[in-house]
């Protein structure tokens, strides 16, 4: 069974930085697309950024220039460096993995809180 395990959330002041990590375990195949979604209270889950195994990225406009995604294909892991954080970035961040017909799944979520 595949598990996506996130770490790195927490509380930070506006303007600060956090780094999220997500590692996939229990798999023997490569996950083509990995990345992050977030869900704020009372709002729908939204894309933050995804990255393919080839390095192609898709960032939400709201985080472009502030967040940087990277991945380690050998470890099926993905990382999110979040800089210049704003209170509106406060949300539960979910790791997402998409291996087409083989697998699609979510991590358990990690809370990111940005105080003003």
N, C-alpha and C positions, 0 to 999 in steps of 0.2 A: 504494500500500500504506500502511496506517495504522500509525503508530508512536506509542507512548506513551513519553515520555522523562522519567524521574524525576531529581531532584537534591535535595541537602540533607541526606542522612543523615550520620551520624558518631558520634563518641564523646562522651558527656556524663555528668556526675556526676548522681546522684540529686537531684531537685529542680530540675534545670536545664530548659532549653527548646531545642527544635529546630524548624525550619520546613522542611517538605518541599514540593516543587513537582513538578507533572506537566503536561507539555504534549503535546497531540496534534498530529501533523503528517501531511501526506499525505492529508487528507480534505477533502471539499467539503460534508459534511453536518454537522449539529449532533449531538453526542453527548448524549443525554437525561440519562443518569445517569453520573456519574463519582465516583470516590472511592478508598478505600484498604482493602486487606486486609493482613494480616501473617501471617508464619509463623515461629514459634520452632523451634529445633532439637528434633526428635522429636515435634513437634505438627502438627496439621492447620492449613491456612490458614484464618484466621478474619476475619470482617468487623471493620473498625475503624469506618468511617463512609462513607456514600454521600450524594451530594447530586444533586438533579435540576436541570434547567435552570430550573425555577421556584423553586428555593430550598428545596424540602422536603429534610429531612435524616433520616438513620437512623443513630444512634450506637450502638455497643456500650456496654453498661452500664459496662464496665470503664474507659471513657475519658470518660464524660459528666462535664462540669464541668472537664475538664483539656485536652481537645483541641477545636480549633475548625476546621471546614472552611469554605472559601470557594471561589468559582470565578469565572472570567472567561469568560462565554459567547462573547464575540466572538473570544477566542483559544483556545477549547476547552481551557482550562487549569484546573487545580484545585490548591489549596494546603491544607496541613495544618499548623496551628500547634499544636505539642505542648508543653504546659506541665506543670510539676510531675511530671516524668518519674520513673518508678520502674524498678528493675531488671527487673521482670516485663514491661516494655514492650520489652525487648530482642528484636529479631526482624528479619527482612528484610521491608520494607514494599513492597508492590506496588500500583502504580496500576492501576485497573480502569476500563474504559469500556464502556458498554452502550448501543448505539443500536438495540436490538431486532433485527429481522431484518437490518438493514444491517451491523451490526458488534458484536462482543463481543471484547475483547482485554485483554491485560495488558502492563504495562511489564516491564523487565528486573529490577526490584527494587533497593532501596537499603538498606544495612545501617544499623540504628540500634542502638547499644549504650549501655546505661545502667549505669554502675558504681555500686556501693554505697559 
